[in-house]
Amino acid sequence: MFRLWGKIWKSNHLIKDTVVCDDSDDTRTHKIFRGLEEICYEFDLENPIWLDSTITDFKRHSKTRFYQDSFIEQIEFDYLEIQVIEED
């Protein structure tokens, strides 16, 4: 079981969160991208752009934050955070 936790934060308060589960035999990278797409769909957001800093953070901690510079449209929150909470 692979689970990815998505959270929206504003002024240090958790506004929304969701957990996406994936039981497929796909690669970890595909599970992460598909999970992020599902999180963004549920929160009615566009998919963020992976910057070098977000990739580095995710590789190091299995967790990263997407700030305004990762989104093309204006966002009404401080950042979107994703975190792997369970892996096979």
PDB file with one MODEL, atoms N, CA, C and O in Angstrom:
MODEL        1
ATOM      1  N   MET A   1       0.849  -1.185   0.000  1.00  0.00           N
ATOM      2  CA  MET A   1       0.000   0.000   0.000  1.00  0.00           C
ATOM      3  C   MET A   1       0.889   1.241   0.000  1.00  0.00           C
ATOM      4  O   MET A   1       1.814   1.359   0.804  1.00  0.00           O
ATOM      5  N   PHE A   2       0.597   2.144  -0.899  1.00  0.00           N
ATOM      6  CA  PHE A   2       1.289   3.430  -0.978  1.00  0.00           C
ATOM      7  C   PHE A   2       0.276   4.507  -0.636  1.00  0.00           C
ATOM      8  O   PHE A   2      -0.806   4.555  -1.221  1.00  0.00           O
ATOM      9  N   ARG A   3       0.621   5.372   0.310  1.00  0.00           N
ATOM     10  CA  ARG A   3      -0.301   6.448   0.696  1.00  0.00           C
ATOM     11  C   ARG A   3       0.433   7.784   0.667  1.00  0.00           C
ATOM     12  O   ARG A   3       1.540   7.922   1.187  1.00  0.00           O
ATOM     13  N   LEU A   4      -0.219   8.763   0.044  1.00  0.00           N
ATOM     14  CA  LEU A   4       0.324  10.114  -0.082  1.00  0.00           C
ATOM     15  C   LEU A   4      -0.653  11.078   0.578  1.00  0.00           C
ATOM     16  O   LEU A   4      -1.846  11.072   0.273  1.00  0.00           O
ATOM     17  N   TRP A   5      -0.143  11.901   1.480  1.00  0.00           N
ATOM     18  CA  TRP A   5      -0.961  12.836   2.246  1.00  0.00           C
ATOM     19  C   TRP A   5      -0.773  14.231   1.664  1.00  0.00           C
ATOM     20  O   TRP A   5       0.354  14.720   1.581  1.00  0.00           O
ATOM     21  N   GLY A   6      -1.853  14.869   1.265  1.00  0.00           N
ATOM     22  CA  GLY A   6      -1.809  16.224   0.740  1.00  0.00           C
ATOM     23  C   GLY A   6      -2.474  17.182   1.718  1.00  0.00           C
ATOM     24  O   GLY A   6      -3.547  16.896   2.250  1.00  0.00           O
ATOM     25  N   LYS A   7      -1.824  18.329   1.953  1.00  0.00           N
ATOM     26  CA  LYS A   7      -2.337  19.306   2.922  1.00  0.00           C
ATOM     27  C   LYS A   7      -2.211  20.717   2.364  1.00  0.00           C
ATOM     28  O   LYS A   7      -1.215  21.055   1.724  1.00  0.00           O
ATOM     29  N   ILE A   8      -3.219  21.529   2.610  1.00  0.00           N
ATOM     30  CA  ILE A   8      -3.170  22.947   2.255  1.00  0.00           C
ATOM     31  C   ILE A   8      -3.048  23.749   3.551  1.00  0.00           C
ATOM     32  O   ILE A   8      -3.826  23.569   4.488  1.00  0.00           O
ATOM     33  N   TRP A   9      -2.049  24.639   3.579  1.00  0.00           N
ATOM     34  CA  TRP A   9      -1.764  25.447   4.764  1.00  0.00           C
ATOM     35  C   TRP A   9      -1.935  26.932   4.458  1.00  0.00           C
ATOM     36  O   TRP A   9      -1.568  27.404   3.382  1.00  0.00           O
ATOM     37  N   LYS A  10      -2.496  27.656   5.418  1.00  0.00           N
ATOM     38  CA  LYS A  10      -2.587  29.114   5.327  1.00  0.00           C
ATOM     39  C   LYS A  10      -2.408  29.685   6.720  1.00  0.00           C
ATOM     40  O   LYS A  10      -3.110  29.287   7.649  1.00  0.00           O
ATOM     41  N   SER A  11      -1.478  30.613   6.873  1.00  0.00           N
ATOM     42  CA  SER A  11      -1.171  31.252   8.164  1.00  0.00           C
ATOM     43  C   SER A  11      -0.934  30.211   9.263  1.00  0.00           C
ATOM     44  O   SER A  11      -1.451  30.338  10.372  1.00  0.00           O
ATOM     45  N   ASN A  12      -0.151  29.190   8.942  1.00  0.00           N
ATOM     46  CA  ASN A  12       0.201  28.108   9.873  1.00  0.00           C
ATOM     47  C   ASN A  12      -0.992  27.312  10.374  1.00  0.00           C
ATOM     48  O   ASN A  12      -0.930  26.706  11.444  1.00  0.00           O
ATOM     49  N   HIS A  13      -2.077  27.308   9.609  1.00  0.00           N
ATOM     50  CA  HIS A  13      -3.259  26.505   9.950  1.00  0.00           C
ATOM     51  C   HIS A  13      -3.543  25.538   8.808  1.00  0.00           C
ATOM     52  O   HIS A  13      -3.482  25.902   7.633  1.00  0.00           O
ATOM     53  N   LEU A  14      -3.850  24.312   9.173  1.00  0.00           N
ATOM     54  CA  LEU A  14      -4.231  23.319   8.190  1.00  0.00           C
ATOM     55  C   LEU A  14      -5.646  23.625   7.723  1.00  0.00           C
ATOM     56  O   LEU A  14      -6.584  23.614   8.520  1.00  0.00           O
ATOM     57  N   ILE A  15      -5.797  23.897   6.437  1.00  0.00           N
ATOM     58  CA  ILE A  15      -7.097  24.259   5.872  1.00  0.00           C
ATOM     59  C   ILE A  15      -7.824  23.024   5.349  1.00  0.00           C
ATOM     60  O   ILE A  15      -8.996  22.813   5.660  1.00  0.00           O
ATOM     61  N   LYS A  16      -7.136  22.216   4.560  1.00  0.00           N
ATOM     62  CA  LYS A  16      -7.707  20.998   3.982  1.00  0.00           C
ATOM     63  C   LYS A  16      -6.632  19.918   3.961  1.00  0.00           C
ATOM     64  O   LYS A  16      -5.440  20.214   3.879  1.00  0.00           O
ATOM     65  N   ASP A  17      -7.068  18.667   4.037  1.00  0.00           N
ATOM     66  CA  ASP A  17      -6.129  17.575   3.827  1.00  0.00           C
ATOM     67  C   ASP A  17      -6.859  16.375   3.254  1.00  0.00           C
ATOM     68  O   ASP A  17      -8.076  16.243   3.385  1.00  0.00           O
ATOM     69  N   THR A  18      -6.102  15.516   2.626  1.00  0.00           N
ATOM     70  CA  THR A  18      -6.642  14.291   2.049  1.00  0.00           C
ATOM     71  C   THR A  18      -5.518  13.273   1.942  1.00  0.00           C
ATOM     72  O   THR A  18      -4.343  13.636   1.884  1.00  0.00           O
ATOM     73  N   VAL A  19      -5.882  12.008   1.916  1.00  0.00           N
ATOM     74  CA  VAL A  19      -4.919  10.928   1.736  1.00  0.00           C
ATOM     75  C   VAL A  19      -5.318  10.140   0.491  1.00  0.00           C
ATOM     76  O   VAL A  19      -6.479   9.771   0.317  1.00  0.00           O
ATOM     77  N   VAL A  20      -4.337   9.893  -0.363  1.00  0.00           N
ATOM     78  CA  VAL A  20      -4.542   9.127  -1.586  1.00  0.00           C
ATOM     79  C   VAL A  20      -3.829   7.786  -1.428  1.00  0.00           C
ATOM     80  O   VAL A  20      -2.654   7.738  -1.062  1.00  0.00           O
ATOM     81  N   CYS A  21      -4.546   6.703  -1.706  1.00  0.00           N
ATOM     82  CA  CYS A  21      -3.985   5.352  -1.611  1.00  0.00           C
ATOM     83  C   CYS A  21      -3.795   4.778  -3.012  1.00  0.00           C
ATOM     84  O   CYS A  21      -4.595   5.032  -3.913  1.00  0.00           O
ATOM     85  N   ASP A  22      -2.725   3.999  -3.185  1.00  0.00           N
ATOM     86  CA  ASP A  22      -2.433   3.381  -4.477  1.00  0.00           C
ATOM     87  C   ASP A  22      -1.901   1.976  -4.233  1.00  0.00           C
ATOM     88  O   ASP A  22      -0.851   1.807  -3.613  1.00  0.00           O
ATOM     89  N   ASP A  23      -2.619   0.972  -4.718  1.00  0.00           N
ATOM     90  CA  ASP A  23      -2.204  -0.428  -4.571  1.00  0.00           C
ATOM     91  C   ASP A  23      -1.594  -1.002  -5.841  1.00  0.00           C
ATOM     92  O   ASP A  23      -1.323  -2.201  -5.899  1.00  0.00           O
ATOM     93  N   SER A  24      -1.372  -0.185  -6.848  1.00  0.00           N
ATOM     94  CA  SER A  24      -0.876  -0.684  -8.130  1.00  0.00           C
ATOM     95  C   SER A  24       0.582  -1.143  -8.009  1.00  0.00           C
ATOM     96  O   SER A  24       1.261  -0.862  -7.021  1.00  0.00           O
ATOM     97  N   ASP A  25       1.037  -1.847  -9.031  1.00  0.00           N
ATOM     98  CA  ASP A  25       2.426  -2.308  -9.079  1.00  0.00           C
ATOM     99  C   ASP A  25       3.314  -1.334  -9.849  1.00  0.00           C
ATOM    100  O   ASP A  25       4.395  -1.705 -10.305  1.00  0.00           O
ATOM    101  N   ASP A  26       2.867  -0.111  -9.991  1.00  0.00           N
ATOM    102  CA  ASP A  26       3.610   0.917 -10.712  1.00  0.00           C
ATOM    103  C   ASP A  26       4.855   1.332  -9.923  1.00  0.00           C
ATOM    104  O   ASP A  26       5.039   0.922  -8.777  1.00  0.00           O
ATOM    105  N   THR A  27       5.701   2.146 -10.547  1.00  0.00           N
ATOM    106  CA  THR A  27       6.900   2.643  -9.871  1.00  0.00           C
ATOM    107  C   THR A  27       6.523   3.702  -8.841  1.00  0.00           C
ATOM    108  O   THR A  27       5.430   4.266  -8.891  1.00  0.00           O
ATOM    109  N   ARG A  28       7.426   3.965  -7.915  1.00  0.00           N
ATOM    110  CA  ARG A  28       7.186   4.968  -6.875  1.00  0.00           C
ATOM    111  C   ARG A  28       6.933   6.340  -7.512  1.00  0.00           C
ATOM    112  O   ARG A  28       6.045   7.072  -7.074  1.00  0.00           O
ATOM    113  N   THR A  29       7.702   6.685  -8.531  1.00  0.00           N
ATOM    114  CA  THR A  29       7.555   7.978  -9.199  1.00  0.00           C
ATOM    115  C   THR A  29       6.170   8.121  -9.814  1.00  0.00           C
ATOM    116  O   THR A  29       5.536   9.166  -9.668  1.00  0.00           O
ATOM    117  N   HIS A  30       5.696   7.090 -10.495  1.00  0.00           N
ATOM    118  CA  HIS A  30       4.366   7.152 -11.092  1.00  0.00           C
ATOM    119  C   HIS A  30       3.284   7.268 -10.025  1.00  0.00           C
ATOM    120  O   HIS A  30       2.296   7.978 -10.216  1.00  0.00           O
ATOM    121  N   LYS A  31       3.464   6.578  -8.907  1.00  0.00           N
ATOM    122  CA  LYS A  31       2.488   6.663  -7.812  1.00  0.00           C
ATOM    123  C   LYS A  31       2.448   8.075  -7.233  1.00  0.00           C
ATOM    124  O   LYS A  31       1.378   8.580  -6.892  1.00  0.00           O
ATOM    125  N   ILE A  32       3.612   8.707  -7.122  1.00  0.00           N
ATOM    126  CA  ILE A  32       3.674  10.068  -6.583  1.00  0.00           C
ATOM    127  C   ILE A  32       2.980  11.052  -7.523  1.00  0.00           C
ATOM    128  O   ILE A  32       2.166  11.865  -7.084  1.00  0.00           O
ATOM    129  N   PHE A  33       3.303  10.979  -8.820  1.00  0.00           N
ATOM    130  CA  PHE A  33       2.684  11.892  -9.784  1.00  0.00           C
ATOM    131  C   PHE A  33       1.177  11.682  -9.865  1.00  0.00           C
ATOM    132  O   PHE A  33       0.416  12.649  -9.903  1.00  0.00           O
ATOM    133  N   ARG A  34       0.745  10.430  -9.893  1.00  0.00           N
ATOM    134  CA  ARG A  34      -0.687  10.135  -9.957  1.00  0.00           C
ATOM    135  C   ARG A  34      -1.380  10.598  -8.665  1.00  0.00           C
ATOM    136  O   ARG A  34      -2.484  11.142  -8.709  1.00  0.00           O
ATOM    137  N   GLY A  35      -0.726  10.378  -7.522  1.00  0.00           N
ATOM    138  CA  GLY A  35      -1.283  10.826  -6.250  1.00  0.00           C
ATOM    139  C   GLY A  35      -1.407  12.336  -6.175  1.00  0.00           C
ATOM    140  O   GLY A  35      -2.407  12.855  -5.681  1.00  0.00           O
ATOM    141  N   LEU A  36      -0.392  13.048  -6.665  1.00  0.00           N
ATOM    142  CA  LEU A  36      -0.441  14.514  -6.678  1.00  0.00           C
ATOM    143  C   LEU A  36      -1.567  15.002  -7.590  1.00  0.00           C
ATOM    144  O   LEU A  36      -2.252  15.971  -7.262  1.00  0.00           O
ATOM    145  N   GLU A  37      -1.761  14.344  -8.723  1.00  0.00           N
ATOM    146  CA  GLU A  37      -2.867  14.708  -9.612  1.00  0.00           C
ATOM    147  C   GLU A  37      -4.215  14.528  -8.917  1.00  0.00           C
ATOM    148  O   GLU A  37      -5.097  15.378  -9.042  1.00  0.00           O
ATOM    149  N   GLU A  38      -4.376  13.425  -8.185  1.00  0.00           N
ATOM    150  CA  GLU A  38      -5.631  13.177  -7.469  1.00  0.00           C
ATOM    151  C   GLU A  38      -5.855  14.211  -6.362  1.00  0.00           C
ATOM    152  O   GLU A  38      -6.978  14.673  -6.160  1.00  0.00           O
ATOM    153  N   ILE A  39      -4.801  14.567  -5.657  1.00  0.00           N
ATOM    154  CA  ILE A  39      -4.895  15.572  -4.597  1.00  0.00           C
ATOM    155  C   ILE A  39      -5.318  16.913  -5.189  1.00  0.00           C
ATOM    156  O   ILE A  39      -6.218  17.572  -4.670  1.00  0.00           O
ATOM    157  N   CYS A  40      -4.663  17.313  -6.279  1.00  0.00           N
ATOM    158  CA  CYS A  40      -4.993  18.583  -6.919  1.00  0.00           C
ATOM    159  C   CYS A  40      -6.413  18.571  -7.469  1.00  0.00           C
ATOM    160  O   CYS A  40      -7.106  19.587  -7.410  1.00  0.00           O
ATOM    161  N   TYR A  41      -6.853  17.442  -8.000  1.00  0.00           N
ATOM    162  CA  TYR A  41      -8.224  17.342  -8.496  1.00  0.00           C
ATOM    163  C   TYR A  41      -9.223  17.514  -7.355  1.00  0.00           C
ATOM    164  O   TYR A  41     -10.223  18.218  -7.495  1.00  0.00           O
ATOM    165  N   GLU A  42      -8.943  16.867  -6.229  1.00  0.00           N
ATOM    166  CA  GLU A  42      -9.849  16.973  -5.079  1.00  0.00           C
ATOM    167  C   GLU A  42      -9.889  18.393  -4.512  1.00  0.00           C
ATOM    168  O   GLU A  42     -10.944  18.857  -4.078  1.00  0.00           O
ATOM    169  N   PHE A  43      -8.744  19.083  -4.513  1.00  0.00           N
ATOM    170  CA  PHE A  43      -8.679  20.454  -4.002  1.00  0.00           C
ATOM    171  C   PHE A  43      -9.015  21.486  -5.067  1.00  0.00           C
ATOM    172  O   PHE A  43      -8.979  22.684  -4.787  1.00  0.00           O
ATOM    173  N   ASP A  44      -9.343  21.053  -6.287  1.00  0.00           N
ATOM    174  CA  ASP A  44      -9.642  21.928  -7.414  1.00  0.00           C
ATOM    175  C   ASP A  44      -8.482  22.877  -7.711  1.00  0.00           C
ATOM    176  O   ASP A  44      -8.663  24.090  -7.815  1.00  0.00           O
ATOM    177  N   LEU A  45      -7.284  22.297  -7.845  1.00  0.00           N
ATOM    178  CA  LEU A  45      -6.071  23.046  -8.149  1.00  0.00           C
ATOM    179  C   LEU A  45      -5.471  22.537  -9.449  1.00  0.00           C
ATOM    180  O   LEU A  45      -5.717  21.402  -9.857  1.00  0.00           O
ATOM    181  N   GLU A  46      -4.689  23.381 -10.088  1.00  0.00           N
ATOM    182  CA  GLU A  46      -3.881  22.918 -11.205  1.00  0.00           C
ATOM    183  C   GLU A  46      -2.699  22.130 -10.635  1.00  0.00           C
ATOM    184  O   GLU A  46      -2.355  22.291  -9.464  1.00  0.00           O
ATOM    185  N   ASN A  47      -2.090  21.295 -11.441  1.00  0.00           N
ATOM    186  CA  ASN A  47      -0.916  20.565 -10.970  1.00  0.00           C
ATOM    187  C   ASN A  47       0.256  21.528 -10.847  1.00  0.00           C
ATOM    188  O   ASN A  47       0.517  22.305 -11.765  1.00  0.00           O
ATOM    189  N   PRO A  48       0.960  21.486  -9.727  1.00  0.00           N
ATOM    190  CA  PRO A  48       2.107  22.385  -9.552  1.00  0.00           C
ATOM    191  C   PRO A  48       3.311  21.929 -10.375  1.00  0.00           C
ATOM    192  O   PRO A  48       3.385  20.784 -10.819  1.00  0.00           O
ATOM    193  N   ILE A  49       4.233  22.840 -10.562  1.00  0.00           N
ATOM    194  CA  ILE A  49       5.474  22.562 -11.281  1.00  0.00           C
ATOM    195  C   ILE A  49       6.513  22.100 -10.262  1.00  0.00           C
ATOM    196  O   ILE A  49       6.673  22.712  -9.206  1.00  0.00           O
ATOM    197  N   TRP A  50       7.214  21.022 -10.586  1.00  0.00           N
ATOM    198  CA  TRP A  50       8.279  20.530  -9.708  1.00  0.00           C
ATOM    199  C   TRP A  50       9.534  21.349  -9.973  1.00  0.00           C
ATOM    200  O   TRP A  50      10.139  21.226 -11.038  1.00  0.00           O
ATOM    201  N   LEU A  51       9.930  22.179  -9.023  1.00  0.00           N
ATOM    202  CA  LEU A  51      11.160  22.949  -9.125  1.00  0.00           C
ATOM    203  C   LEU A  51      12.307  22.137  -8.532  1.00  0.00           C
ATOM    204  O   LEU A  51      12.076  21.135  -7.854  1.00  0.00           O
ATOM    205  N   ASP A  52      13.540  22.566  -8.784  1.00  0.00           N
ATOM    206  CA  ASP A  52      14.692  21.842  -8.240  1.00  0.00           C
ATOM    207  C   ASP A  52      14.623  21.725  -6.721  1.00  0.00           C
ATOM    208  O   ASP A  52      14.981  20.690  -6.158  1.00  0.00           O
ATOM    209  N   SER A  53      14.165  22.780  -6.061  1.00  0.00           N
ATOM    210  CA  SER A  53      14.097  22.762  -4.595  1.00  0.00           C
ATOM    211  C   SER A  53      13.050  21.767  -4.095  1.00  0.00           C
ATOM    212  O   SER A  53      13.267  21.102  -3.082  1.00  0.00           O
ATOM    213  N   THR A  54      11.915  21.657  -4.795  1.00  0.00           N
ATOM    214  CA  THR A  54      10.891  20.701  -4.366  1.00  0.00           C
ATOM    215  C   THR A  54      11.353  19.267  -4.605  1.00  0.00           C
ATOM    216  O   THR A  54      11.066  18.383  -3.798  1.00  0.00           O
ATOM    217  N   ILE A  55      12.057  19.031  -5.694  1.00  0.00           N
ATOM    218  CA  ILE A  55      12.578  17.693  -5.984  1.00  0.00           C
ATOM    219  C   ILE A  55      13.601  17.299  -4.924  1.00  0.00           C
ATOM    220  O   ILE A  55      13.571  16.178  -4.415  1.00  0.00           O
ATOM    221  N   THR A  56      14.500  18.212  -4.592  1.00  0.00           N
ATOM    222  CA  THR A  56      15.529  17.930  -3.579  1.00  0.00           C
ATOM    223  C   THR A  56      14.900  17.625  -2.229  1.00  0.00           C
ATOM    224  O   THR A  56      15.274  16.650  -1.577  1.00  0.00           O
ATOM    225  N   ASP A  57      13.946  18.450  -1.803  1.00  0.00           N
ATOM    226  CA  ASP A  57      13.263  18.205  -0.527  1.00  0.00           C
ATOM    227  C   ASP A  57      12.558  16.859  -0.520  1.00  0.00           C
ATOM    228  O   ASP A  57      12.614  16.127   0.468  1.00  0.00           O
ATOM    229  N   PHE A  58      11.892  16.533  -1.628  1.00  0.00           N
ATOM    230  CA  PHE A  58      11.142  15.279  -1.682  1.00  0.00           C
ATOM    231  C   PHE A  58      12.079  14.075  -1.642  1.00  0.00           C
ATOM    232  O   PHE A  58      11.789  13.087  -0.968  1.00  0.00           O
ATOM    233  N   LYS A  59      13.189  14.150  -2.350  1.00  0.00           N
ATOM    234  CA  LYS A  59      14.159  13.053  -2.316  1.00  0.00           C
ATOM    235  C   LYS A  59      14.735  12.863  -0.914  1.00  0.00           C
ATOM    236  O   LYS A  59      14.960  11.734  -0.477  1.00  0.00           O
ATOM    237  N   ARG A  60      14.967  13.955  -0.222  1.00  0.00           N
ATOM    238  CA  ARG A  60      15.606  13.899   1.088  1.00  0.00           C
ATOM    239  C   ARG A  60      14.641  13.473   2.191  1.00  0.00           C
ATOM    240  O   ARG A  60      15.025  12.702   3.071  1.00  0.00           O
ATOM    241  N   HIS A  61      13.393  13.957   2.164  1.00  0.00           N
ATOM    242  CA  HIS A  61      12.469  13.767   3.287  1.00  0.00           C
ATOM    243  C   HIS A  61      11.172  13.039   2.942  1.00  0.00           C
ATOM    244  O   HIS A  61      10.355  12.802   3.833  1.00  0.00           O
ATOM    245  N   SER A  62      10.960  12.676   1.672  1.00  0.00           N
ATOM    246  CA  SER A  62       9.679  12.115   1.200  1.00  0.00           C
ATOM    247  C   SER A  62       8.529  13.067   1.514  1.00  0.00           C
ATOM    248  O   SER A  62       7.402  12.650   1.782  1.00  0.00           O
ATOM    249  N   LYS A  63       8.847  14.350   1.472  1.00  0.00           N
ATOM    250  CA  LYS A  63       7.887  15.408   1.802  1.00  0.00           C
ATOM    251  C   LYS A  63       8.364  16.685   1.118  1.00  0.00           C
ATOM    252  O   LYS A  63       9.563  16.960   1.082  1.00  0.00           O
ATOM    253  N   THR A  64       7.432  17.464   0.579  1.00  0.00           N
ATOM    254  CA  THR A  64       7.813  18.746  -0.026  1.00  0.00           C
ATOM    255  C   THR A  64       6.644  19.705   0.014  1.00  0.00           C
ATOM    256  O   THR A  64       5.500  19.313   0.241  1.00  0.00           O
ATOM    257  N   ARG A  65       6.953  20.973  -0.212  1.00  0.00           N
ATOM    258  CA  ARG A  65       5.943  22.029  -0.225  1.00  0.00           C
ATOM    259  C   ARG A  65       5.982  22.757  -1.560  1.00  0.00           C
ATOM    260  O   ARG A  65       7.050  23.070  -2.085  1.00  0.00           O
ATOM    261  N   PHE A  66       4.797  23.017  -2.095  1.00  0.00           N
ATOM    262  CA  PHE A  66       4.654  23.767  -3.335  1.00  0.00           C
ATOM    263  C   PHE A  66       4.112  25.149  -2.986  1.00  0.00           C
ATOM    264  O   PHE A  66       2.964  25.281  -2.561  1.00  0.00           O
ATOM    265  N   TYR A  67       4.937  26.177  -3.166  1.00  0.00           N
ATOM    266  CA  TYR A  67       4.546  27.564  -2.889  1.00  0.00           C
ATOM    267  C   TYR A  67       4.007  28.213  -4.158  1.00  0.00           C
ATOM    268  O   TYR A  67       3.875  27.546  -5.184  1.00  0.00           O
ATOM    269  N   GLN A  68       3.698  29.486  -4.101  1.00  0.00           N
ATOM    270  CA  GLN A  68       3.142  30.223  -5.238  1.00  0.00           C
ATOM    271  C   GLN A  68       4.003  30.089  -6.492  1.00  0.00           C
ATOM    272  O   GLN A  68       3.468  30.045  -7.599  1.00  0.00           O
ATOM    273  N   ASP A  69       5.322  30.024  -6.338  1.00  0.00           N
ATOM    274  CA  ASP A  69       6.189  29.946  -7.517  1.00  0.00           C
ATOM    275  C   ASP A  69       6.071  28.624  -8.271  1.00  0.00           C
ATOM    276  O   ASP A  69       6.587  28.503  -9.382  1.00  0.00           O
ATOM    277  N   SER A  70       5.400  27.630  -7.685  1.00  0.00           N
ATOM    278  CA  SER A  70       5.173  26.353  -8.369  1.00  0.00           C
ATOM    279  C   SER A  70       3.844  26.314  -9.123  1.00  0.00           C
ATOM    280  O   SER A  70       3.562  25.361  -9.849  1.00  0.00           O
ATOM    281  N   PHE A  71       3.041  27.346  -8.946  1.00  0.00           N
ATOM    282  CA  PHE A  71       1.727  27.405  -9.588  1.00  0.00           C
ATOM    283  C   PHE A  71       1.686  28.550 -10.587  1.00  0.00           C
ATOM    284  O   PHE A  71       2.272  29.607 -10.354  1.00  0.00           O
ATOM    285  N   ILE A  72       0.995  28.339 -11.699  1.00  0.00           N
ATOM    286  CA  ILE A  72       0.846  29.394 -12.700  1.00  0.00           C
ATOM    287  C   ILE A  72      -0.229  30.377 -12.254  1.00  0.00           C
ATOM    288  O   ILE A  72      -0.047  31.591 -12.343  1.00  0.00           O
ATOM    289  N   GLU A  73      -1.359  29.839 -11.770  1.00  0.00           N
ATOM    290  CA  GLU A  73      -2.448  30.689 -11.286  1.00  0.00           C
ATOM    291  C   GLU A  73      -2.181  31.150  -9.857  1.00  0.00           C
ATOM    292  O   GLU A  73      -1.376  30.557  -9.139  1.00  0.00           O
ATOM    293  N   GLN A  74      -2.859  32.203  -9.464  1.00  0.00           N
ATOM    294  CA  GLN A  74      -2.759  32.712  -8.091  1.00  0.00           C
ATOM    295  C   GLN A  74      -3.416  31.718  -7.142  1.00  0.00           C
ATOM    296  O   GLN A  74      -4.500  31.213  -7.432  1.00  0.00           O
ATOM    297  N   ILE A  75      -2.768  31.430  -6.002  1.00  0.00           N
ATOM    298  CA  ILE A  75      -3.341  30.520  -5.008  1.00  0.00           C
ATOM    299  C   ILE A  75      -3.803  31.318  -3.796  1.00  0.00           C
ATOM    300  O   ILE A  75      -3.245  32.370  -3.484  1.00  0.00           O
ATOM    301  N   GLU A  76      -4.823  30.812  -3.119  1.00  0.00           N
ATOM    302  CA  GLU A  76      -5.424  31.505  -1.980  1.00  0.00           C
ATOM    303  C   GLU A  76      -4.927  30.950  -0.643  1.00  0.00           C
ATOM    304  O   GLU A  76      -5.571  31.139   0.389  1.00  0.00           O
ATOM    305  N   PHE A  77      -3.790  30.270  -0.663  1.00  0.00           N
ATOM    306  CA  PHE A  77      -3.215  29.682   0.544  1.00  0.00           C
ATOM    307  C   PHE A  77      -1.707  29.872   0.487  1.00  0.00           C
ATOM    308  O   PHE A  77      -1.178  30.347  -0.518  1.00  0.00           O
ATOM    309  N   ASP A  78      -1.009  29.505   1.561  1.00  0.00           N
ATOM    310  CA  ASP A  78       0.436  29.699   1.598  1.00  0.00           C
ATOM    311  C   ASP A  78       1.193  28.626   0.818  1.00  0.00           C
ATOM    312  O   ASP A  78       2.098  28.938   0.045  1.00  0.00           O
ATOM    313  N   TYR A  79       0.821  27.363   1.023  1.00  0.00           N
ATOM    314  CA  TYR A  79       1.486  26.291   0.293  1.00  0.00           C
ATOM    315  C   TYR A  79       0.693  24.992   0.351  1.00  0.00           C
ATOM    316  O   TYR A  79      -0.131  24.777   1.239  1.00  0.00           O
ATOM    317  N   LEU A  80       0.970  24.135  -0.626  1.00  0.00           N
ATOM    318  CA  LEU A  80       0.447  22.775  -0.683  1.00  0.00           C
ATOM    319  C   LEU A  80       1.597  21.866  -0.288  1.00  0.00           C
ATOM    320  O   LEU A  80       2.685  21.950  -0.857  1.00  0.00           O
ATOM    321  N   GLU A  81       1.361  21.005   0.675  1.00  0.00           N
ATOM    322  CA  GLU A  81       2.394  20.083   1.135  1.00  0.00           C
ATOM    323  C   GLU A  81       1.969  18.656   0.825  1.00  0.00           C
ATOM    324  O   GLU A  81       0.820  18.280   1.060  1.00  0.00           O
ATOM    325  N   ILE A  82       2.901  17.856   0.293  1.00  0.00           N
ATOM    326  CA  ILE A  82       2.626  16.438   0.109  1.00  0.00           C
ATOM    327  C   ILE A  82       3.675  15.644   0.883  1.00  0.00           C
ATOM    328  O   ILE A  82       4.826  16.059   1.014  1.00  0.00           O
ATOM    329  N   GLN A  83       3.241  14.489   1.392  1.00  0.00           N
ATOM    330  CA  GLN A  83       4.121  13.662   2.203  1.00  0.00           C
ATOM    331  C   GLN A  83       3.753  12.189   2.015  1.00  0.00           C
ATOM    332  O   GLN A  83       2.582  11.816   2.088  1.00  0.00           O
ATOM    333  N   VAL A  84       4.762  11.366   1.774  1.00  0.00           N
ATOM    334  CA  VAL A  84       4.541   9.920   1.712  1.00  0.00           C
ATOM    335  C   VAL A  84       4.408   9.422   3.145  1.00  0.00           C
ATOM    336  O   VAL A  84       5.314   9.613   3.957  1.00  0.00           O
ATOM    337  N   ILE A  85       3.278   8.781   3.462  1.00  0.00           N
ATOM    338  CA  ILE A  85       3.083   8.299   4.836  1.00  0.00           C
ATOM    339  C   ILE A  85       3.139   6.779   4.929  1.00  0.00           C
ATOM    340  O   ILE A  85       3.214   6.229   6.028  1.00  0.00           O
ATOM    341  N   GLU A  86       3.104   6.096   3.786  1.00  0.00           N
ATOM    342  CA  GLU A  86       3.232   4.640   3.808  1.00  0.00           C
ATOM    343  C   GLU A  86       3.695   4.154   2.442  1.00  0.00           C
ATOM    344  O   GLU A  86       3.181   4.578   1.407  1.00  0.00           O
ATOM    345  N   GLU A  87       4.673   3.261   2.459  1.00  0.00           N
ATOM    346  CA  GLU A  87       5.161   2.647   1.228  1.00  0.00           C
ATOM    347  C   GLU A  87       5.161   1.145   1.386  1.00  0.00           C
ATOM    348  O   GLU A  87       5.243   0.623   2.498  1.00  0.00           O
ATOM    349  N   ASP A  88       5.069   0.448   0.256  1.00  0.00           N
ATOM    350  CA  ASP A  88       5.059  -1.015   0.266  1.00  0.00           C
ATOM    351  C   ASP A  88       6.282  -1.578   0.949  1.00  0.00           C
ATOM    352  O   ASP A  88       6.430  -2.797   1.044  1.00  0.00           O
TER     353      ASP A  88
ENDMDL
END
